[in-house]
Amino acid sequence: MPLLMDLDNTDLSAMVDHGGLDIMRLNKHRHSSSSSSTPEKGKTSFNRLKVGLTEDYPKKNAEILSAQYGTNLLLFGAALILAVSSGSQVVREEHLLSFITTIMIVQLLWMLWYSVRRDRRKRRLSEKDAHGATRWLRGGITVLALLSLIMDAFLIGRYVGYKACASAAQAVYPVVHTVHTISQVYFLWFHIKDVVKTFETIERFGVIHAVFTNLLLWATGIMSESEHFMNAYRERHGTLNHTGVEHILECNCNTSACSMFANSLYYLHPFNIEFHILVSAMLFVMWKNIGRTIEPRHNKKRSVTNNAGLVLGPILGLVALTGTITVLVVYTVKLREAAVSQGGSENTMFYCHGIVMLACMCTAGTLGLVLYRMDNRPLDASKIPSRKLDTELLFGASMGSWLMSWCSMVAVVARGAPGYSWTGFLYSLLLILEKYIQNLFIIESLYRKHEVEPLSAPEVFAVPTPTHDLPCNGIVNRAYENQDGACENGRVQGCPPEHPAFPLSVPVTLSRKRQILKNIAIFLFLCNISLWLLPAFGCRPQYDNGSEQETFGSAIWTMVLNFAMPLNLFYRMHSVASLFEVFQKV
């Protein structure tokens, strides 16, 4: 009986162990795993989402998101600019200035955060884009920034004179713009070549915000400059309506320097406009470089070339620049003496000067293209964001003057107007051809590979060669120098003459071609400066062309000019920068 009880207890315990106890343990395990997996799964999903939004977010999606943000920021600012330029009393100038001041402060905060974070990580090696911004380009930006600071000082002085009728936004704007300009120059000098590899999504929004902030500042400067020229045009023709901003500012001036500040501002606006558009282009290259892998061969230093023979190009360019300054002075003086009549002599002088200069530029560009075509070397197909942007900006900025030129040609042919209209027709035709040829010349130069010069350095595994020639057996024994077979006059008797590795005519040919190309580049460089000076400082006879106004209407022709003139100014300044790059690369 005890044995049976023991057996029953053993079977029962075995049954419990293999049955009920296992089931209980299984249920307990399932319960514990299900209860613990829920928070762990949620935590894992949160970590994945956090990583995806910060570090591993898709590059193309981040580019699209930041680009859409910047585009909408620009469009909202453009809507304010259009409302202010239309003379609306609902949206006033202080509203626009307040908005631009706010986005400048946001950019200042981002640049401060970026610089502080970058300085903490300065011990770590960071990639740099050698093509991002050269020193001479940053130096040019610094000069434009100094002139912009002078403009801000004049704006503050004007506010002091008109503070009784001016809003507080007109005082805060130049102060913030001064800090913004100085900070951007510092950022361009020390961080514009950075290739961001951390916090890429956040940095994309910060950089694109800076790009479109500068574009809005550029558009605001264009609006102020266009209003000034339109008011001057209406004043010459006796149709000025004194209900605009200038009349409000003339309410009660407290200082004697009000007129000086107001008149000097319009001579400084072109430099401020070019500063912001060039900065936006440089920041856009930085935005494209975010997350990019820089190829090692892109960071090679360029060889220094000889500038001997650089005479004809600078002389012709200085002659063109001197003639341009003369035309500008005469045009401005005659413009102030009396109202411009249709077909004035200053208009004819402007168009004749432009025809001669554009014809010379077309000839020089064509000669450069012929020289390039004579050398059938392949172009450099490597992907460099700064070079691609230069190409796109050249074509995009050309569209403004092309539209203006085609409108002028259509108006002249349709109306058949005599006199200076046909000089304007020829000027417009040459303007189209000149930009077409110059764009090809610049792009051809920027995309060409470097010419390989004969190297004087020995190869890695080469034996150093003495200054004198070796005997036939390659061994020099000083004890037998005077015996038969020794070297005489630098050559061993009986040995064949040594041929150079490269023909002697090749370096001479390369040198001559480079001299011609460098002269062409510096000539086009000075000519583009000349063609920038004329419209930038008030020489714009297109506003007084009667044929275009009668053909398209005053409102449409004015809209075409307000679209084309800023793009034409930017094209000339961008061509100056590109041609200097061509001059260095040849």
C-alpha atoms as one frame of an Amber mdcrd trajectory, in Angstrom:
protein
   0.000   0.000   0.000   2.722   2.526   0.708   4.384   1.385  -2.486   1.191
   2.011  -4.449   0.852   5.408  -2.843   4.404   6.213  -3.756   3.778   5.109
  -7.343   0.627   7.175  -7.575   2.403  10.213  -6.184   5.266   9.716  -8.642
   2.871   9.403 -11.606   0.934  12.412 -10.404   4.012  14.488  -9.973   5.277
  13.346 -13.389   1.950  14.157 -14.923   1.973  17.540 -13.272   5.572  18.103
 -14.284   5.004  17.136 -17.901   1.533  18.518 -18.192   0.117  21.149 -15.951
   3.415  22.568 -14.761   4.761  22.928 -18.313   1.579  24.611 -19.418   1.742
  26.986 -16.489   5.335  27.826 -17.262   4.490  28.310 -20.951   1.594  30.585
 -20.110   3.769  32.494 -17.701   6.489  32.869 -20.316   3.985  34.038 -22.905
   2.500  36.497 -20.476   5.836  37.890 -19.442   7.125  38.131 -23.031   3.962
  39.811 -24.272   3.949  42.272 -21.404   7.625  43.166 -21.820   7.757  43.169
 -25.634   5.207  45.956 -25.960   7.301  48.734 -24.375  10.495  47.382 -25.913
   8.874  47.349 -29.361   7.575  50.855 -28.840  10.977  52.001 -27.660  12.658
  50.419 -30.687  10.203  52.077 -33.066  10.773  55.423 -31.392  14.537  55.037
 -31.690  14.203  54.132 -35.352  11.994  57.143 -35.950  14.431  59.370 -34.081
  17.382  58.122 -36.091  15.408  58.403 -39.324  14.480  62.019 -38.693  17.934
  63.129 -37.610  20.742  61.134 -39.163  19.500  58.587 -41.693  16.730  60.553
 -43.376  16.680  60.056 -47.170  18.821  62.689 -48.865  16.443  63.386 -51.730
  13.461  63.794 -49.384  15.441  66.184 -47.188  16.437  68.223 -50.243  12.835
  68.429 -51.424  11.530  69.388 -47.978  14.097  72.142 -47.490  13.708  73.387
 -51.078   9.934  73.637 -50.658  10.404  75.541 -47.418  12.789  78.013 -49.043
  10.585  78.449 -52.115   7.516  79.256 -50.033   9.569  81.662 -47.924  10.640
  83.438 -51.109   7.128  83.526 -52.552   5.663  84.970 -49.363   8.316  87.688
 -49.364   7.701  88.304 -53.084   3.986  88.766 -52.360   4.852  91.435 -49.785
   7.240  93.120 -52.234   4.589  93.227 -54.965   2.032  94.659 -52.554   4.422
  97.384 -51.401   5.602  98.259 -54.928   2.008  98.628 -56.101   1.456 101.478
 -53.614  -1.001  99.592 -51.452  -1.959 101.301 -48.208  -2.834  97.986 -46.560
   0.622  96.411 -46.850   3.188  99.099 -46.159   6.955  99.228 -46.289   7.363
  98.691 -42.544   5.559  95.336 -42.852   8.037  94.166 -45.465  11.008  95.427
 -43.461   9.725  93.703 -40.318   9.430  90.380 -42.123  12.899  90.621 -43.663
  14.380  91.657 -40.313  12.815  88.589 -38.688  14.229  86.121 -41.204  17.651
  87.804 -40.944  17.576  87.255 -37.168  16.665  83.595 -37.719  19.642  83.219
 -40.059  21.911  84.900 -37.505  20.817  82.393 -34.846  21.480  79.482 -37.202
  24.941  80.761 -38.177  25.798  81.233 -34.494  24.684  77.681 -33.666  26.580
  76.284 -36.643  29.800  78.140 -35.818  29.737  77.145 -32.143  29.058  73.502
 -32.956  31.742  73.523 -35.644  34.329  75.027 -33.285  33.686  72.281 -30.755
  34.398  69.685 -33.427  37.380  71.491 -34.963  39.789  68.772 -33.850  38.013
  66.276 -36.062  38.957  66.273 -39.701  36.170  67.610 -41.911  35.962  67.465
 -45.678  36.333  70.664 -47.680  35.163  71.522 -51.171  38.089  73.140 -52.960
  35.732  74.516 -55.635  33.276  76.011 -53.120  34.705  79.519 -53.005  38.115
  80.803 -53.956  39.956  83.453 -51.963  39.623  86.087 -54.647  35.864  85.524
 -54.769  35.581  85.865 -51.004  37.744  88.982 -51.239  35.366  90.467 -53.800
  32.422  89.624 -51.557  34.191  91.423 -48.700  34.581  94.593 -50.783  30.884
  94.511 -51.700  30.058  93.972 -48.031  32.024  97.088 -47.036  30.024  99.170
 -49.516  26.818  97.614 -48.164  27.843  98.690 -44.657  28.233 102.250 -45.927
  24.731 102.005 -47.352  23.429 100.886 -43.948  25.116 103.893 -42.346  23.340
 106.169 -44.835  20.026 104.459 -44.088  20.511 105.132 -40.392  21.410 108.747
 -41.149  18.295 109.135 -43.293  16.145 107.730 -40.511  17.595 110.265 -38.071
  16.494 113.039 -40.389  13.027 111.608 -40.998  12.380 109.976 -37.624   9.314
 112.132 -37.035   7.446 110.447 -39.882   9.374 107.158 -40.282   8.484 103.875
 -38.585  10.698 102.038 -36.103  11.212  99.231 -38.635  13.230 101.625 -40.807
  15.648 102.078 -37.896  15.873  98.425 -36.839  16.358  97.116 -40.385  19.748
  98.772 -41.161  21.108  97.825 -37.721  20.179  94.165 -38.132  21.369  94.235
 -41.738  24.773  95.510 -40.572  25.168  92.627 -38.125  23.848  90.222 -40.743
  26.383  91.416 -43.351  29.368  91.159 -41.002  28.296  87.699 -39.825  27.860
  86.448 -43.376  31.336  87.624 -44.372  32.786  85.724 -41.409  30.744  82.649
 -42.327  31.863  82.799 -45.962  35.526  83.055 -45.044  35.620  80.201 -42.539
  32.725  77.818 -43.266  31.572  78.119 -46.868  33.769  75.197 -47.982  32.482
  72.850 -45.272  30.918  69.583 -46.378  28.316  68.817 -43.704  28.085  65.184
 -42.632  26.252  65.521 -39.279  22.734  66.809 -38.582  22.261  66.913 -42.335
  18.506  67.475 -42.322  18.712  70.391 -39.879  21.623  71.922 -41.761  19.753
  71.710 -45.055  16.973  73.856 -43.642  19.465  76.301 -42.152  21.474  76.734
 -45.339  18.431  76.992 -47.607  16.938  79.571 -45.226  20.125  81.619 -45.649
  19.952  81.226 -49.447  16.409  82.538 -49.758  16.952  85.251 -47.139  19.653
  86.702 -49.359  17.411  86.314 -52.402  14.705  88.319 -50.652  17.226  91.010
 -49.726  18.277  91.038 -53.389  14.660  91.389 -54.531  14.044  94.184 -52.008
  17.053  96.101 -53.320  15.798  95.645 -56.879  12.392  97.004 -55.851  13.955
 100.135 -54.329  16.191 100.675 -57.345  13.334 100.183 -59.830  11.151 102.649
 -57.946  13.948 105.199 -58.087  14.392 104.857 -61.852  10.657 104.897 -62.500
  10.241 108.049 -60.417  13.128 109.665 -62.289  11.516 108.716 -65.600   8.137
 110.136 -64.579   9.770 113.289 -63.302  11.522 113.848 -66.635   8.218 113.435
 -68.452   6.178 115.440 -65.935   3.993 112.536 -64.770   5.393 111.991 -61.276
   2.677 111.408 -58.687   3.867 112.690 -55.293   1.947 110.181 -53.273   4.696
 107.594 -52.819   7.235 106.902 -50.177   9.555 109.727 -51.241   6.871 112.294
 -50.544   6.297 110.830 -47.086  10.004 110.982 -46.293  10.148 114.645 -47.273
   7.610 115.606 -44.595  10.047 117.185 -42.154  13.770 116.646 -42.390  15.639
 117.533 -39.210  19.154 117.641 -40.657  20.825 119.309 -43.621  22.276 116.023
 -44.906  18.940 114.401 -45.789  19.277 114.994 -49.528  22.868 113.710 -49.504
  21.832 110.491 -47.756  18.853 109.969 -50.055  20.833 110.559 -53.277  23.873
 108.550 -52.209  21.803 105.477 -51.420  21.030 104.841 -55.080  24.729 104.766
 -55.960  25.309 102.104 -53.296  22.277  99.936 -54.063  23.982  98.108 -56.999
  26.805  96.881 -54.743  24.391  95.710 -52.069  22.288  93.906 -54.685  25.310
  92.095 -56.134  26.525  91.179 -52.651  23.331  89.334 -51.756  22.922  87.513
 -55.069  26.534  86.289 -55.006  26.214  85.187 -51.380  23.048  83.269 -52.181
  24.838  81.461 -55.035  27.749  80.487 -52.766  25.396  79.268 -50.040  23.464
  77.238 -52.600  26.684  75.385 -53.468  27.138  74.666 -49.760  23.572  73.327
 -49.649  24.312  70.987 -52.569  27.477  69.772 -50.823  25.647  68.555 -47.712
  26.217  64.817 -47.411  28.356  64.757 -50.549  31.486  62.625 -50.842  34.368
  64.702 -52.152  36.629  62.939 -54.598  40.319  63.320 -53.689  41.338  64.545
 -57.120  39.018  67.548 -56.801  41.108  69.020 -54.021  44.350  69.195 -55.980
  45.986  72.574 -56.116  46.208  74.246 -59.463  49.543  74.917 -61.016  50.705
  78.492 -61.343  51.026  79.576 -64.979  53.180  82.276 -66.468  51.453  85.577
 -67.306  54.113  86.765 -69.728  52.780  88.364 -72.891  49.651  89.759 -71.196
  49.590  93.126 -72.960  46.972  93.469 -75.701  44.001  92.229 -73.662  44.477
  94.601 -70.699  45.134  97.586 -72.994  41.985  97.028 -75.075  39.973  96.334
 -71.936  41.141  99.550 -70.268  40.292 101.483 -73.435  36.773 100.016 -73.342
  36.465 100.835 -69.635  37.614 104.429 -70.191  35.130 104.877 -73.027  32.371
 103.458 -70.842  33.082 105.902 -68.020  33.043 108.761 -70.539  29.679 107.659
 -71.925  28.290 107.303 -68.403  29.362 110.822 -67.401  28.048 112.447 -70.581
  24.774 110.525 -70.379  24.227 111.479 -66.734  25.019 115.155 -67.340  22.680
 115.424 -70.307  20.000 113.569 -68.407  20.100 116.124 -65.606  20.163 119.165
 -67.883  16.782 118.594 -69.517  14.113 116.008 -70.130  15.116 113.356 -72.605
  13.400 113.701 -75.942  12.645 110.724 -78.117  15.773 109.910 -80.085  18.143
 112.013 -77.977  21.823 112.207 -78.815  22.788 110.491 -75.568  20.734 107.440
 -76.582  22.517 107.269 -79.945  25.872 107.618 -78.186  24.969 104.772 -75.808
  23.922 102.421 -78.591  26.932 103.210 -80.837  29.324 102.604 -77.955  27.549
  99.340 -77.155  27.643  98.176 -80.787  31.408  98.642 -81.020  32.072  96.949
 -77.685  29.751  93.997 -78.326  31.228  93.442 -81.791  34.742  93.287 -80.298
  33.553  90.910 -77.579  31.937  88.613 -80.150  35.174  88.546 -82.148  37.287
  87.784 -79.071  34.947  85.026 -77.879  34.842  83.423 -81.323  38.649  83.432
 -81.497  38.814  81.750 -78.107  36.378  79.050 -79.196  38.395  78.410 -82.356
  41.562  77.963 -80.282  39.766  75.506 -78.016  38.363  73.558 -80.971  41.843
  73.215 -82.465  42.805  71.147 -79.426  40.668  67.996 -79.426  41.094  67.058
 -75.790  38.138  65.575 -73.864  36.256  67.735 -71.407  36.207  67.154 -67.664
  32.998  65.248 -66.886  33.394  65.178 -63.087  30.432  66.407 -61.070  31.283
  69.670 -59.302  28.257  71.563 -57.887  29.876  75.008 -58.144  30.751  74.548
 -61.816  27.307  73.186 -62.640  25.719  76.148 -60.883  27.909  78.568 -62.866
  26.636  77.040 -66.098  23.000  77.207 -65.041  23.293  80.797 -63.822  24.909
  81.930 -67.064  22.001  80.603 -69.125  19.331  81.629 -66.616  20.580  85.202
 -66.262  20.912  85.562 -70.045  17.182  85.142 -70.504  16.423  88.607 -69.141
  18.452  90.557 -71.691  17.448  88.128 -74.446  13.774  88.863 -73.774  14.441
  92.599 -73.726  16.448  92.377 -76.958  13.835  90.363 -78.835  11.104  92.795
 -77.744  13.176  95.725 -79.032  13.843  94.000 -82.346  10.167  93.138 -82.837
   9.166  96.726 -82.034  11.674  98.250 -84.467  10.738  95.912 -87.326   7.014
  96.336 -86.717   7.115 100.136 -86.428   9.894 100.776 -88.933  11.040 103.771
 -86.903  14.007 105.697 -88.358  17.072 107.045 -86.625  18.355 105.629 -83.400
  15.788 102.772 -83.395  17.865 100.912 -85.972  20.988 101.398 -83.880  18.976
  99.897 -81.028  18.043  97.007 -83.317  21.694  96.286 -84.137  22.626  96.679
 -80.466  19.966  94.132 -79.443  21.077  91.657 -82.111  24.726  91.891 -81.052
  23.705  91.569 -77.394  22.064  88.203 -78.135  25.072  86.968 -80.109  27.590
  88.224 -77.547  25.972  86.405 -74.649  25.573  83.277 -76.745  29.273  83.232
 -77.659  30.503  84.299 -74.234  28.503  81.572 -72.501  30.052  78.966 -74.789
  33.537  80.344 -74.207  33.206  80.376 -70.404  31.683  76.895 -70.221  34.260
  75.501 -72.630  37.016  76.956 -70.458  35.601  75.757 -67.152  35.058  72.198
 -68.375  38.404  71.700 -70.054  41.045  69.539 -68.440  44.402  70.960 -67.489
  47.083  70.840 -70.129  49.900  68.478 -69.192  53.297  70.132 -69.160  56.588
  68.198 -69.477  57.656  67.231 -65.992  61.231  67.770 -64.878  60.921  65.685
 -61.720  62.120  62.061 -61.908  59.703  59.174 -61.661  59.277  57.204 -58.480
  61.461  54.286 -59.481  63.835  56.212 -61.779  67.541  56.523 -61.080  68.657
  60.171 -60.692  70.556  61.306 -63.766  73.713  63.435 -63.410  73.975  66.815
 -65.047  76.303  65.418 -67.744  75.611  62.524 -70.074  76.630  58.989 -69.117
  78.969  56.786 -71.121  77.609  54.004 -73.269  77.905  51.403 -70.529  76.173
  53.665 -67.997  79.136  53.690 -65.565  81.231  56.703 -64.658  84.728  55.985
 -63.344  86.585  59.124 -62.354  89.960  57.325 -62.639  89.489  56.820 -66.389
  87.916  60.179 -67.296  90.713  61.113 -69.732  90.961  57.737 -71.485  89.380
  56.751 -74.770  85.602  56.592 -74.675  85.372  59.238 -71.997  82.857  62.026
 -72.280  83.828  64.970 -74.445  81.718  68.096 -74.606  78.958  66.478 -72.605
  78.574  63.503 -74.994  80.291  60.113 -75.307  82.124  59.465 -78.552  80.412
  56.867 -80.667  77.113  57.099 -78.837  73.959  58.201 -80.705  72.670  61.650
 -79.838  70.121  61.731 -77.108  66.610  62.800 -78.163  64.443  64.822 -75.801
  61.342  63.162 -74.388  59.121  65.952 -75.756  59.410  67.971 -78.942  60.809
  71.427 -78.368  57.942  73.031 -80.269  55.204  71.779 -77.926  55.896  74.082
 -74.945  56.186  77.057 -77.285  52.826  76.256 -78.918  51.100  75.812 -75.569
  52.607  79.056 -74.324  51.380  81.055 -77.326  47.888  79.629 -77.128  47.722
  80.363 -73.416  48.865  83.918 -73.972  46.085  84.509 -76.496  43.444  82.895
 -74.268  44.579  84.890 -71.246  44.399  88.130 -73.226  40.888  87.206 -74.392
  39.799  86.387 -70.832  41.098  89.662 -69.350  39.591  91.665 -72.236  36.161
  90.108 -71.720  36.593  90.575 -67.965  37.039  94.356 -68.309  34.299  94.628
 -70.942  31.782  92.942 -68.655  32.702  95.367 -65.885  32.046  98.197 -68.335
  28.668  96.808 -69.372  27.750  96.419 -65.695  28.648 100.017 -64.837  26.333
 101.616 -67.399  22.942 100.260 -66.240  24.009 100.040 -62.595  24.565 103.803
 -62.335  21.578 105.064 -64.265  22.427 104.692 -67.956  19.216 102.973 -69.044
  17.921 104.473 -72.299  15.532 101.545 -72.745  13.053 103.354 -70.475  12.859
 106.177 -73.024  12.438 104.043 -76.149   9.206 105.125 -77.786   8.948 102.222
 -80.237   8.764  99.577 -77.506   6.239 101.555 -75.472   3.987 102.075 -78.476
   4.215  98.426 -79.529   3.792  96.680 -76.164   2.298  99.420 -74.030   3.954
 101.344 -71.223   2.909  98.903 -68.470   4.109  95.736 -70.247   7.379  97.298
 -71.441   8.108  98.571 -67.925   7.431  95.103 -66.537   9.831  93.588 -69.097
  12.541  96.076 -68.132  12.049  95.516 -64.414  12.494  91.793 -65.050  15.391
  92.047 -67.510  17.574  94.744 -65.933  18.293  92.946 -62.625  19.097  89.718
 -64.461  21.361  91.583 -66.867  23.260  93.193 -63.981  23.652  89.839 -62.280
  24.794  88.243 -65.536  27.570  90.791 -65.973  28.811  90.432 -62.413  28.633
  86.634 -62.589  30.497  86.705 -65.898  33.209  88.816 -64.272  33.687  86.143
 -61.599  33.607  83.309 -64.139  36.062  85.004 -66.505  38.515  85.562 -63.667
  38.247  81.840 -62.968  38.915  81.181 -66.654  41.932  83.509 -66.534  43.399
  81.530 -63.648  42.642  78.153 -65.181  44.093  78.766 -68.661
